Amino acid sequence: MKHYFNLNKYWGILLSLTLIVSGLIMNLNSVNAQPSQDLYGLKQTTDAVPDFQTNKETDLSIIAGRVINYIFGFVGIIFLIMILIGGYKWMSSGGNEERVADGKKMIVQGINGMIAIFLAYALTYAVLSGLKAATSSTQQ
């Protein structure tokens, strides 16, 4: 059986398209749910306090959180692609037991990778939330 689609030939193109699409998805602007006007006088209060930094975009924890989320998202996309490639190998094996085994192996590895990414994300979220709660000061 002759295969007309060689996945190895198009691997670079597939990876490039994946990177471009994931970059576009990650750079979508979020919706600002805060009101545009100062309802409670908080802006006036923070302006009165010297050296009060209201720009949260430069906060180190915000930047680190974004980097971690981007890395987890990128690695998750890689494992998803592994699952899809494994499925393609399995479906196009044509009864060849060696290719079926390779496809199943790739699918299992991809699923294991996705589970590892989800667990790593949950652990990171729990640790960083705990650190944030422990280090935040509440003044009354």
KOLGU-588747 format. One record per residue (C-alpha): x, y, z; residue in one letter; residue number from 1. Coordinates in steps of 0.5 Angstrom, whole numbers, plus 500, padded with zeros to 3 digits. Layout:
<pts>
    px    py    pz   rest    nr
     X     Y     Z      a   NUM
...
</pts>
This chain:
<pts>
    px    py    pz   rest    nr
   500   500   500      m     1
   503   507   498      k     2
   502   513   503      h     3
   501   519   499      y     4
   502   523   505      f     5
   509   523   509      n     6
   508   526   516      l     7
   516   527   517      n     8
   516   531   511      k     9
   511   536   513      y    10
   513   536   521      w    11
   517   543   520      g    12
   511   546   517      i    13
   506   543   522      l    14
   510   545   528      l    15
   511   552   525      s    16
   504   553   524      l    17
   502   550   531      t    18
   507   556   534      l    19
   504   561   530      i    20
   497   559   532      v    21
   499   558   540      s    22
   502   565   539      g    23
   496   568   537      l    24
   491   565   542      i    25
   496   567   548      m    26
   496   574   545      n    27
   489   576   545      l    28
   487   581   549      n    29
   483   580   556      s    30
   476   584   557      v    31
   477   589   563      n    32
   471   587   568      a    33
   473   593   572      q    34
   469   600   571      p    35
   472   605   568      s    36
   470   611   573      q    37
   472   611   580      d    38
   466   609   584      l    39
   469   609   591      y    40
   475   614   591      g    41
   480   609   591      l    42
   484   612   585      k    43
   484   619   589      q    44
   487   615   595      t    45
   492   611   592      t    46
   494   618   588      d    47
   495   621   595      a    48
   500   615   598      v    49
   507   617   595      p    50
   511   611   592      d    51
   504   607   591      f    52
   505   603   585      q    53
   498   602   581      t    54
   501   598   575      n    55
   501   591   576      k    56
   503   589   569      e    57
   511   590   572      t    58
   510   586   578      d    59
   514   580   579      l    60
   509   575   581      s    61
   505   577   575      i    62
   510   576   570      i    63
   512   570   573      a    64
   505   567   573      g    65
   504   569   565      r    66
   511   566   564      v    67
   509   559   567      i    68
   502   559   564      n    69
   505   560   557      y    70
   510   555   558      i    71
   505   550   561      f    72
   500   552   555      g    73
   506   551   550      f    74
   508   544   553      v    75
   501   542   553      g    76
   500   543   545      i    77
   506   539   544      i    78
   503   533   548      f    79
   496   534   544      l    80
   500   534   537      i    81
   503   528   540      m    82
   497   524   541      i    83
   494   527   534      l    84
   501   524   531      i    85
   500   517   534      g    86
   493   517   532      g    87
   495   518   525      y    88
   500   513   525      k    89
   495   508   528      w    90
   490   510   523      m    91
   495   509   517      s    92
   498   503   519      s    93
   495   499   514      g    94
   495   493   519      g    95
   502   493   520      n    96
   503   491   527      e    97
   509   495   528      e    98
   506   501   526      r    99
   500   500   530      v   100
   504   499   537      a   101
   508   505   535      d   102
   502   509   534      g   103
   499   506   541      k   104
   506   508   544      k   105
   505   515   542      m   106
   498   516   544      i   107
   500   513   551      v   108
   506   518   552      q   109
   502   524   550      g   110
   496   522   555      i   111
   502   521   560      n   112
   505   528   558      g   113
   498   531   559      m   114
   497   528   566      i   115
   503   531   568      a   116
   502   538   565      i   117
   495   538   569      f   118
   498   536   575      l   119
   504   541   575      a   120
   499   546   573      y   121
   495   544   579      a   122
   501   544   584      l   123
   504   550   582      t   124
   497   554   583      y   125
   497   551   590      a   126
   504   553   592      v   127
   504   560   589      l   128
   497   561   592      s   129
   499   559   599      g   130
   505   563   598      l   131
   501   569   596      k   132
   496   568   602      a   133
   502   568   607      a   134
   506   574   604      t   135
   500   578   603      s   136
   499   583   609      s   137
   492   585   611      t   138
   492   592   615      q   139
   486   594   619      q   140
</pts>
